[in-house]
Amino acid sequence: MISRASAERIGDLKHVVVDPAERRITAIHVAGRRARARLVDWGAIVGFGPDAIVVDDDAAAREPADERERAVASGHLDLEG
């Protein structure tokens, strides 16, 4: 994942956060620069390709907002297959 504003690497896609009721991706878990879990809301992504995911700026990465997001970021809740 790269920030368009700074051209800095934010991290790598680790997991996706899915809203099962809506059947859609709501956020992605980013692993990399920081030791603590960071998520980027799906709506904050401005580019998605085979080499990189692009967001407007570094501020797009945030802390998990609830227990489900913390479980995804810790690897305790993951998609099968």
C-alpha positions as CSV (number, residue, x, y, z in Angstrom):
1,M,0.0,0.0,0.0
2,I,1.3,3.4,-1.0
3,S,0.4,6.9,-0.1
4,R,-0.3,9.1,-3.1
5,A,0.5,12.3,-1.2
6,S,4.0,11.2,0.1
7,A,4.8,8.2,-2.3
8,E,5.7,6.4,0.9
9,R,5.0,2.7,1.5
10,I,2.4,2.3,4.3
11,G,2.5,-1.5,4.4
12,D,1.2,-4.7,2.8
13,L,-2.3,-6.1,2.5
14,K,-2.6,-8.7,5.2
15,H,-6.3,-9.4,5.7
16,V,-9.7,-8.1,4.6
17,V,-12.5,-7.0,6.8
18,V,-15.8,-8.2,5.5
19,D,-19.3,-7.1,6.6
20,P,-21.2,-10.4,6.3
21,A,-24.6,-8.8,6.3
22,E,-23.7,-6.5,3.4
23,R,-21.5,-9.1,1.8
24,R,-18.8,-6.6,1.0
25,I,-15.3,-5.6,2.0
26,T,-15.3,-2.7,4.4
27,A,-11.6,-2.3,5.2
28,I,-8.2,-3.9,4.7
29,H,-5.6,-4.8,7.4
30,V,-2.2,-3.3,6.6
31,A,0.9,-4.8,8.0
32,G,4.2,-3.1,7.7
33,R,5.7,0.1,9.1
34,R,3.9,0.0,12.5
35,A,3.8,-2.7,15.0
36,R,0.2,-2.2,16.0
37,A,-2.7,-3.1,13.8
38,R,-3.8,-0.6,11.1
39,L,-6.8,-0.7,8.9
40,V,-7.7,1.3,5.8
41,D,-11.4,1.8,4.9
42,W,-12.3,0.4,1.5
43,G,-13.7,3.8,0.5
44,A,-10.3,5.4,1.1
45,I,-8.6,3.4,-1.6
46,V,-8.1,5.4,-4.8
47,G,-6.2,2.8,-6.8
48,F,-6.0,-1.0,-6.8
49,G,-3.7,-2.9,-9.1
50,P,-1.3,-5.9,-9.3
51,D,1.7,-4.0,-7.9
52,A,0.1,-1.6,-5.4
53,I,-2.9,-0.4,-3.5
54,V,-3.0,3.4,-3.4
55,V,-4.6,5.7,-0.8
56,D,-4.6,9.5,-0.8
57,D,-2.3,9.9,2.2
58,D,-0.8,8.2,5.3
59,A,-3.8,9.4,7.4
60,A,-6.0,6.8,5.7
61,A,-4.6,4.1,8.1
62,R,-6.4,3.9,11.4
63,E,-6.8,1.8,14.5
64,P,-9.4,-1.1,14.5
65,A,-12.8,0.4,15.5
66,D,-14.4,-2.6,17.2
67,E,-13.8,-6.2,18.4
68,R,-14.5,-7.7,15.0
69,E,-11.9,-5.5,13.3
70,R,-9.4,-6.3,16.1
71,A,-10.1,-10.0,15.6
72,V,-9.4,-9.7,11.8
73,A,-6.2,-7.7,12.4
74,S,-4.9,-10.2,14.9
75,G,-5.6,-13.1,12.6
76,H,-8.3,-14.7,14.8
77,L,-11.0,-14.1,12.3
78,D,-10.1,-14.9,8.7
79,L,-11.9,-16.0,5.5
80,E,-11.6,-19.6,4.6
81,G,-10.2,-20.6,1.2
